[in-house]
Amino acid sequence: MSYIFIKKNLPPMMKPSHFTFLLLLLLFSCQSHKNIYIDPNQPKFDTLDQTRMFFKNVRASYYDIIDADQATDDIQIYQISKSVEDSTKAIIQLHIVFHEKTQNAYIMLSPNNTFDGYMHYKVKWTDSSGFWDEIRYQQGGMKEQFTFVTEIYNALKKDGVQFEITFGDKTMSFLSTKKEREAFRITLVDYYRLVALF
């Protein structure tokens, strides 16, 4: 009897089965992603019904929809609301691009004006032990963008890591503040969830 009462009084989206599903997704979303390695050479773009539902009903409210040349009736471009806007720094915004017709999602680089049109980057990272490595990007498609940001994401989880980026004849600090790192990291966590890599 109480089940019938609950079912009648919940809005359609919140029927017990949907509510339970969303609750489970929320619990899983709270897990730490620090130790999860994402393979940069295995890009994934297809989404699932449940991952799309979670993004649209829970995470999309933390994003702004961007009006860009690529945006059409069936393509939405999302940028996290907490992104950093600073023309004096080398900042690459990350956009989540969702294609309604194919149900695929992509991660897209959006460098600010500091890059002056350069699309070949070299990111050097150094961790607290002094170990360092480089991540290179040459303008490419969605696979190349996935690989580049995923390599940075994996490095970002290391202790005491510092970044610098080189393009043209310039070398500048990169992802140097907590706010920049969090905008970058959270966007990728949401993207990896959307394509079911978490």
N, C-alpha and C positions, 0 to 999 in steps of 0.2 A: 504493500500500500504506500509506504513512504517513497519507494522507488518511482511509482507513478507520479506522485506529487512533485518530486524533484524534476523528473523528465518534463512535465508539463510547464513548469515555471522557469526552466532555463531557456535562454534564447537558442535558436537553432544551432548556432556555432558551438554552443557549450553543452550539447548533449553529453551524457556520461562518457561515451566512448571517445569523443573528441577532447573532452576535458582531461581524461586520463592520459590520452596521447600527448597533449600539450604539456601536462605536468611532467611526464617522463622526459620530454624533450628539454624542458627547463632544467630538470635535475642533471641531465647529461651535459647541458651547456655550461653548467657551473664547474665541471671538472677542470683540473689544471691541464693545459695543453703544453706545458713547458717541456715535457719529456717526449712529446710526439714528433717524430721526424717525418717531414713531408718530402717525398722523392721529387726533386726538381725536374727530373727527366721523364716523369710519368704524368704529364698534364691531364687534367680531367675537367670536362666542361658540361657534361650532362647532369641534370638535377633529378631529384625524386619528388613525388607528390608531397611526402612528409617534410622534406627539407625546404621546398618552396613554401609550404604552409607556415613553417616555423619562421622563415625569413620575412614573409609578408605580414604575418600577424604579430610577430614579436620584435624582430630586429629592424625592419624597415623604418620604424618611427625614429630611429637614431640617425637617419640619413636624410639628405636633401636630394631631390631629383634634379639632375643637371640638364639644362637646356643646351644641347650641343648639336653640331652638324650631323653626328651619327644617330641622334635620337629620332625615332619615328614612332608611328602609332603602336608598333609591336616591339619596340626596343626602348627599354628604360635604363637610364644611367644614374647610378647612386653614388654620392660622395658623403662620407661620414660628416656629421654636423660639427664634430670637434676637430676638424682638420685645421692645420695652421696655415695662415696666409701671411707671408713675409717675403717681400721682394728683394730683401738684402741677403737672403739665404738660399742655398741650393735645396729646394724642396720638390719632391716628386709626389704629387697626390695620387692616390690609388682610387680608381673608379670600378665599381661592380656593374657590369653591363649584363642585363638580362634580356634575352631574345624570346619573346612570348611564343612565336610560331614554332621554333625548334625546341623550346624549353631548355635551352642551354644558357650557361652563365660564363662570363669571361672576366678576367682582371685586366684593366687597362691603365697604362702609365699616363700621367698628365703632369709633365715637368713645368715648373713656373718660368717666368721670363728670365730668370738668372741664367738659364741654360742657353739663351740666345739662339734657339733653333738647333743646337747640337743634339744628336740622337745616338751618339756613341759614348758610353760611359764606362769608367773603370772604378769600382768601389773596392777600397782596401779596408779590411777590418782587422783589428788586433784585440786579442782577449787579455785577461788579467795575467796570464802566464807568459805573455810576450809572443805567443804564437800568432801568426798572421797569414792571411790569404787574400786573394783578389777575386772579384766577381765582375765579369765583363758583359756588356750588353751592346749589341749593334742593332740598329733599328730593324725590327722584325714584326712578325704576326703575333697572334695570341699565344702560341706555344713558347716563343722566345720571351714574351713578357711574363708568362707564368714561371718559366725557369728562372729568370732574373730575380723576381720578387721573392720566390720561394727560397732561393739560395740566401738572400738577405734575411728572410724570416728565420731560417735555421740558425744563421749566425747571431741573430738578435737575441736568441735565448741563452747565449753563452755568458758566463760571468764577466762583468767589467768590460764588455766589448765596446770599442770605439770605432767610428767609421769616418772615412773621408772619401770624397768622390772627385774624380778627374774627368774633365771634358774640355776639348780644345786645348788651350794652354793654361787652363785654370785648375787648381786643386783647392777644394773647400771642405770644411767639416760637413758631415751629413748625419741626419738623425741624431742630432746632438742634444736635444732636450727630451724630457720625459713625455711632454705633450705630443711632439712629433712622432716619437717611437710608439706611443699608445695608439695614435690615429692609424699608423701604418700597420701595427700588429693586430688591432681589433678588426680592421677592414679585412685582413687576410684570414683571421679566425672565422669571421662571418662568411667569407667566400668559401673557405675549405668546408665549412658546415653545409653550405648551400649545394656544393657538388659532392657531398657525402664522403669527404676525405677524413672527417672526424666522426 
